[in-house]
Structures are given as C-alpha cells and as structure tokens.
Amino acid sequence: MTAPACRFCSAPLTHTFVDLGDQPLANNYLTREQLEAGAEQAYPLHARVCAKCFLVQVDDVVPADAIFDDAYAYFSSYSASWVEHARRYAEAMTERLNLGPESLVVEVASNDGYLLQHFVAKDIPVLGIEPTANTAEAARARGVDTEVMFFNEETAVKLAARGVRADLVAANNVLAHVPRIGDFVAGFRHVLKDEGVLTFEFPHLLNLIEKVQFDTIYHEHFSYLSLVAVEQVLAANGLRPFDVELLPTHGGSLRLFVCQAGSGHEETDALRALREREAAAALSRIESYQGFTPRVEAVRASFRKFLEDAAVEGKRVAAYGAAAKGNTFLNYCGVTARDIVAVFDANPAKQDRFLPGSHVPVLAPDSVKSIKPDYVVILPWNLKDEIMGQLSYIDGWGGRFVVATPETQVVP
C-alpha cells in the first residue's frame, strides 16, 4: 500500500505515531432515530509523523464539510472557564496593541462569538469568520458581525479586496482543524496589516507526547503541532513568529504571536527558549516519536481495569463532559453504555442524544442528582477543576471523581 503524503510538504508518511483504529466522528452525537437506524460510519484514526517536516497528522479520510456542518454541536460559550480565557485575551491584546474604535479585530473560526463579544463590548470593530451556520447565528445574536465561510487563501483575497485588513487576527484552536494547512495559513498575509499581529493558540505536541494526551487525536484535528513544524509552514507563506506564551489550556498550549515576514516586530527570548526546549526533546528527530503507542495502550489497560473492578463491586459509573476528546478515549477503550450509564453535559445541543461509537446517553447536569453515580469520570480533563467545583455535591452520597489520563486515578 502506498504511503499517504504529508499535507504540508508532500513527503511520504512512512512512520506511525499512533493508530487508534476505526472511530466515528467525535462530534457526531446521535439522535435515538439515528441510533436505532444503525448506520453510524467509522473511519480510520491513524496518526503519522512526517520525517521531513515533523508535522504529526491523521490520515485525510473525512471531508471537512462532513465535520463542520450545520449540525456542529460544539459551542464555546458552554465552558465558563473558556469564556473567561477569551475575556483575558481580549483585555491583554487591547492593551498590548492599543486597540480602539479605529482598529479591526478578525477572528477565524469565531464559533458562537465567545471571544469577539469582549472586543464588541469595548467598541472595537470585529469580524468573525466561521464555517458552521448554527454557531455563526448564535454569534450574530450577541452582536458579533460574522460571515459563514471556510478561511483559506481564496476567501482571504476576497476579504482583502473588500478592505478587510486587521490590526489583530485571532486564530485560536483552529490551526489543527484544517486539512490544507498551507492554503489556510497563506490566507493570513492578505488580511493582516503590515505591522498587524496574528495569534495562533494550539495544544503543544510536546505536552501530548509527555502526558500521553492521545485523546486529543480525532478526525476533526488534522494536525498536532510543534514550533518546529509550524515555523516551516509560516515561513513558506510569508509569515514568521516573534513571541510565544505558554498556556495551561487544553493540557498545555502555545499562544504564538505571528507577523508579516518583513514586519518590525522583534523576536523575543521566550520564543528562543521554546526552540531550545523542543531541540532538547529532539522533536526534529524521527526517533523521538517512536514508543508512543505502548504508552497509549497502557492508559487503555488501566481504564479497562478500573471499569472491570467497578462492575465487580457493583458500582455505578457515569461521566461528565460530552467532549470530543472523551469520545476518542471511550471508543479506543471499547467502552459502551453497559460500562458507563450516562454522560452529563451542559450543552443542550448534545443532551438527549448519544455519544458516537459508545452510544452512552447524554443527559443534562441536573440528572447527576437523580442517578447518584458512585464514580464520575471527567472526560474533558483540561476542565477538571471547573467540573469538580460544579459537582462537589456528589460527596454527599459518597461519589468520587475519576481522571483517566495519563493513568486512571480516583481523585481524593
């Protein structure tokens, strides 16, 4: 079988990072009718690493428009901590770049306006670019001007022809979501002012490796990003990084500050330090990516043992957070509704549906009090503290929280 080609540099992908088997789309929550029809599709979820540019990527087996359609169920505003993260970003960028009523802030993948609403509140003009119509509609209801389109070089040229040139472009947690990463990044130079600033936020591949965060791998995330790989993509498209911040979000992310290649922004010590950290981890050597699969298999074995022990003891196990990462995790572990009785989630778009693959029913958070599970597995582990605070009352009936990455632990 011919090896697939790297989606950035076109080199043959002959090295496996981890193969998670056939899985359904992680954000395709099923209605009862769909569940009973039994027509759910699954696709290979095989992550490979390019030995030339070191971009880690899943096989391109699902069209993007099959993932980001009008039924897309992820609304950023249902996480209070994420909205607060966005508010702090808006405060910091407004001060750092001296943004005001004459400025323009553009966000690519603006979702339901969770971030741009904070600039609107400051009377700073904004434009959201969002491919999913239902989330764009929610953004407009917040007063966030939003256009429904996929961002790429072609659409960026059209925006620039209309005079869209931004002081700040935010592209947070989207760079991993695009199948044609080069074409996507090429668009930014057209909508960014000569001295404008572009920020990317993305989970750092080094954390994924060190903390065994394999559940962040799913079809919607086409790429898994290091500075080593991203710098090459930027340079090929007339852009360069000049600063970076390390963030706790999504288990450890980078906020990369980017500008036009000829801009006057000076490179910071923080960026140089990150380059040195990745060099120390040898992310430019293919050998550094080997050995990940056995560590992933150990996580699965640990969780399966927890479920088996809970069943023997007659304990009822539920979960919180119908997150995409949780679906990758549950399906890789072979979990079904016999193992986990329900998953609770605050997003009404997911409630009264069923998780893809595992078919665990999704219920509103109030159902925790009626079901009274002995264990609540926190699937979006990056929101562990927020969720434990919201559900602290489970201690009243002896309920315990469980996290499963990088190993299964019952939280004291």
N, C-alpha and C positions, 0 to 999 in steps of 0.2 A: 504494500500500500504506500502510495506517495505521501511524504510528509507534507502537512499544510505549510503555508508560507506565513512569515511574520507579518502582522497587519501594519507595521510601520516600515521596516527595512526590506521586507520580502525574502529574507533568508529562510531556508528550510528549517522547520521546527522539529528537531530530532530528539529533544530532551524533555521528558515528562517532569513536571513539578509535582502534581498530584492528580490522580484520576478518581473522581468521586462518583463514577458510574452514571447511569441514566437517571435524570431527575426532571420533574415538571418545572415549569417556570415558577420562580419563587414568589412572585406577586400575583399569581392567578388563583384567587380564592374562589372556591366553587359554591354555587347555589345547590340546594337539595336536588333540583331537577338535573343539573349537570352531574352531580354525584351519582344519581340513580341511572343516568344515561351511560355511565361508564366509558366515556370517550376521551378521558384525560390523556394528553400527549406527554411523553417524556423525551428528553434529548440528552445526548452525551454531555457530561460536565467534566471536561478533561483540560486541566491547566498545564500549559507547556511554557518553557523559558527559551528565549532566543539566545543562541550562543554568540551572536554578533552584537546586538544592541542591548541585550539583557532585559527586554520587555517581557514580563510574565503575562500570559494571556490565555483565555479559554478559547476553544475551537469556535469558529464562527458558524454556528449551526442554526441560529434562530434569527429571523429578520427583525431589525429594530422596531419596525412598526407593529410587530406582533407582541412586543413587550410594552411599548409606550403607546397604548391606545386609549380610547375614551373611557375605558373601564379601569384605568390605572388606579390602584387603591391606596397609594402612599400619599398622605397629606402631611407635610412637615409640621403644621401647626398643632398636631395632636401630641407632640412632645413639648412640655413646658420648658424643659431644660434646653431643647434645641432652639426654641424661640428666644430664650434669654441669651444663648450663644450668639444668635443673629443680632440681637439688640446691642450687645457689647461690641460686635464687629462694626456695626453702623456708627457707634459712638467713636470708636478708635479711628476709623477711616475718615470720618468727618473732621476730626481734629488733625490727624496726620496730614491730610491732603487739603485742608482748609476749604472744604466743600460748602457751597451755598446755593442760593436761588439761580445763579448763572451757570451752575455745574450740571453735569448729566451723569447719572449712575445707571449702568446697564447690568442686569443680571441674566446670565444664560442658565437655563434650567431653573427658572424662578418659582416653580411649583405653585403653591397657593398664596404667594405674596408674603410668606413668613418673614423674609428678610427685608425686602424693599419697603414694606409698610413703615419701617423705622426711619427710612430716609424721607418718605412722604410726610411723616409727622414733623420733620424738620424743614418742610417746604423746599426740599431738594428734588428737582425733576428726575423721574425714573422711567425706565422702560424694561419690562420683563419679557424674556424670550422663553417660551415654554411649549414643548411638543404635545402635551396632553390637554385636551379641551376642558375636561372637568375641573382640573386643578386651576387652569387659567381663568375659568369662570369664577371660582372662589376668590382668586386674586383681585379680579376686577371689582368684586363686591366689597373688597377692602379699600378700593380707591387706587389700586396699583395698575397703571396702564400696562397691558400685556398683549403680546402678539403670539398666536399659535403657529409655531414653525419649528422645524429642526434647524439648528445652527450649524452652518458649515461655510466654506469659502464662498459658494454661490450666493447663499442668502445674506452673508455679511456684506458682499459687494453691493447688493441691492439696498441694504440698510444704509451703507455709507453714501450711496448715490442720493438718498433722501436726506442726507445731512446728519445722520447718526454718528457722532464722534464723541466718545465718552472720556471723562476725566478718570472714572473708575469703572472697571468691568469686574464683576464678581462671577466666578465660575466655580462655585464651591460644591464639592462632591458630585461632579459630573464628568470629569476627565476620564474616569474609569468606565463610564457608561456608554462611550461612543465606539462603534465598531471601526470607523475610519478615523483613527486618531490624528493622522497627519492632515487630512482635509478639515477636520474640526479645528485644530489649532491654527491652521492657515487663515481662518476667518478673523482672528482677533486683531491682526495687524491692520485690518481695514476699518474697524470700528473704534480703535484706540487712538487717542490723540498722541501727538509726537512725544509729549512728556507725560502721558497718561500712565496709569498703573492698573495692571491686571492681577487679580489674585486667584490662585487655584487652592482649594483645600482638597486633600485626598488622604485616605489611610496610607500610612507608610509601610511599604513592603517589608522593611526590616522588622517592624513590630509583628507583622503577620507571621514571619518566619520564627522569630524568637519566642512568641507567645502562642504559637500553634493556632492562629486565628483562621483556620481553614473554612469556618462557616461564613466568612465574608466573601467566599467564592460562590458566585451563582451567575446564571446566564446574562443577567442584567448588567453585571460588572464584567466588561470585556477585557479590561486590563488591570494589573496590580503593580503599583508604581513605586519606583525608586527615583532619587535625584539623578542617578546615573542614566537611567532611561529617558526621563523627562527632559533633561538638558539637551539630549540629542534631538528630540522631537522639536523643541523650541528653536534650536539653532537652525534646523532645516527650514524653518518658517519665519525667519527674520525677527526672532524674539530671544530674550535672554533673561535668566533670573538675576535678581540683585540682592534679595534678602529672603529670610525664612524665619518662621516662628514654629516652635514645636507645640502642638495642641494635644489635650487629653482626649478629644472627641474620637469616637469610633475605635477606641482601643489604642489610640496614638496616631495622630495625623500630622501632616505638614501643611502650613499655610505658606505657599510660595508666592513671593512678590515678583512680578514679571514686567518687563518694559520692552519697547521697541529696541532693536539691536543698537541703533545709533543714539539712544537716549542718554541724558546726562546722569541718570541715577547710578550712584557708586555702589559697588559690591561690598557687602558687609562681612564682618568677622563671623557672624552666625552662619552665613552661607558657606564660608570656607570651612568652618568647623563641621558642618554636616557632610561635606565632601570627604573630610578626613575620617569621619565615623563610618561612612559607607566603604571607604577604602580599607579601613581596619577590619570590616566584616567581609571583605573580599567580594563585594557584590558585582565586580567586574570579572569574576572567575566562575565558570560554569559549575565547578566542583562545589561551590558554596550552596547550590540549590539542591544538591542531592541529599538523600537521607531524610527528606521531609515526610514522605509517605509513611514510614514506620511510626513516626511520632503522631501522625493523624490517626493511624489505626489504634494506637494506644489510648487515645482520647475516646474513641468509639467503644473500645472494650471496657473502659472504666464506667461509662454511662450505662452500657447494657447491664453490667453487674449491679449498678445501683437500682435499675428498674426491676431486675430479677429478685433482688433482695427485698425490695419494697413489696412486690407481689407476694412473696412467701410470707411476709409479715402482715399481709392484709392491709397495707397502707394505700391510701388513695393519692395518686399523683396528678397534679394539674400543672399548667404552665402559665406564664404571663408574658404578653407581648407577641402578637402575631407578626413577627418581623421576618423579612426575607432571610436574614442570616439564620434564624431559628428553623426555617423550612429546609435549608441546606443541611443543617445539623441533624434534624429529626429524620430526614429521608436517608441520609448517609448511614445513620444508626439503625435504620429499619423500624422506626417507631410507628405504631398505629394507635387508633383510638382505644384499643384494649390496654395499652400501656399508659396513656395519658388521657384522662377523661374529658378535659376541656382546656382551651387556652383563652385567657381573658385579655381583652384589648379595648382601649377607649375609642377607637376609630369606628364610627357607625357604618362606614363603607365595608368593614370586614366582619361585623357582627352578624350572627345568624347565617354565616357561611361556614365553609370547611377548609382547613389548610390543604394546600396542594400536596398530593402524594400520601401523606399520613392520614388525611381525612379526619383529623381531630376537629370537633366543633368549636367555633369561635363565639364566645359569649361576652356580654357587657361586664365590666368590672364588678358591678353590684352582685353578680352571680357567685362571686367568691364566698359571700356570707351565707348563701344557701347551700352550696356544695361542701364547704368546710374541708378543703383538701388537707391531708397531712403534710404534703410537700408541694411547694410552688417552685417550679423550675423557671428561672429568669432567662428567657431566650435572648433578648437584647442586652447582653451583659454590659455593654457600654452605658446603659441606663440603670445599672444595678441599684445605686444609692437612691435614685429618684423613686424607683418602683418599691424598694423596701420601705421607704418612708410612707408611700401611699397606702401600702398594705400591712403596716405594722400591727394592725389589729388581729392578724392571724395567730399571733402569740396567745390570744385569748382562748383558743381551743387546742393549743399545743402545735400549731402549724409551724413548719420550718421552711426556709428558703434554700434553694439549691442552685449553684452555678456549675457549669459543666466544662468550661474551657479555662485554662489548658488541661485541667483534670476535674473530675466530678468531686464537689465538696458541698457538704451540708453546712450552711452558714450558721455560726453560733448565734 
